[in-house]
């Protein structure tokens, strides 16, 4: 992560935004202490209402889907161990 002083970030703000758009994360410091991070925009999560609206417009699952899913679960068996955290 690149560190820039607040003064340098302010003087070169358009360039800082271009770097962030390209994927770089920039830490802005004032008197040596971090005060902000500028980086690429992250997609926002869907609200519950928007998710329900999308589900309402989705096509219904194939009638055989539940049976296929049960067969797949039987074929693969239980997990072998806990996922690492």
Secondary structure, DSSP 8 states (H G I E B T S, - for coil): -EEEEHHHHHHTHHHHHHHHHTT--EEEEETTEEEEEE---------HHHHHHHHHHS----TTHHHHHHHHHHHH-S-SS----
